Each structure stands twice: as structure tokens, then as C-alpha cells.
Amino acid sequence: MSEIVAEFTIELQPITKKNSQRILKNWRTGKRFIGQSEQYKQYEKDAVWFLKPLGIDYPVNVKAVFYLGRKNRTDLANLNSALHDVLVAAGTVVDDHCRIIYSTDGSHVEYDKEQPRTEVTITKI
């Protein structure tokens, strides 16, 4: 059995980065670029409060159960990507490349209208 390194619950409606983008304009050059929405930026800022800065720099499995507050189709890979960026922002993992977040086995999406959240279990590989 794998050693559990950390368990967290992020008590927020899970959102993805990819579906929360907007087209912005660089004020110096006038060129357009795709940036994160204010909604995603706020989600990331709020989500780090539920995590601990552990500085994990070894291979781990990040299992996440995403409980959505609405029954709509959602891309699991995009939810995982957003979660991994939040884990890096909080300092829980030092980077989200494949030699640290080695796998996401067991991750899936559920529905809970009353209490949307993300339950995260990090185990050492």
C-alpha cells in the first residue's frame, strides 16, 4: 500500500482553466493574447488557503475526486490541470511536471449540488 503524504479538501466549486479564459490586449504592443479569467484567478487564490506548502519534490500520485455542483459534462484532464497549478501555487508540490506528479490514478468526477468541492489524496510512489 502506498504511503499517504497529504489529504486535503478544497471547499470550492471546481473550475477549469481552459474553459475560463478570455482574450486580452497588451497595452504596450496592442497584440491580443489569451489570459485567465478573473473567475479562475480568484478560484486559484482562494483554493491555496485549503492546502499546505509541503514542497513535495518526489514522485507522487495525485488522486482527486471533483464534486461538481451541477450536472454538466466536464473534462477531467482540464480539472486535473487546474488542480495541479493550484498545488504548485500553494507550494504543496514544487512543480507539476511528470517526474513529480507521476500519476492521477483514481481521479474522477461526481455530483454534489449541496457541497461542491475537491477531495485530494497525495500518495508517495
Sequence and secondary structure as in RCSB ss.txt:
>XXXX:A:sequence
MSEIVAEFTIELQPITKKNSQRILKNWRTGKRFIGQSEQYKQYEKDAVWFLKPLGIDYPVNVKAVFYLGRKNRTD
LANLNSALHDVLVAAGTVVDDHCRIIYSTDGSHVEYDKEQPRTEVTITKI
>XXXX:A:secstr
   EEEEEEE S    STTSEEEEE TTT  EEEEE HHHHHHHHHHGGGS    B S EEEEEEEEESS     
HHHHHHHHHHHHHHHTSBS  STTTEEE TT EEEE SS  EEEEEEEE 
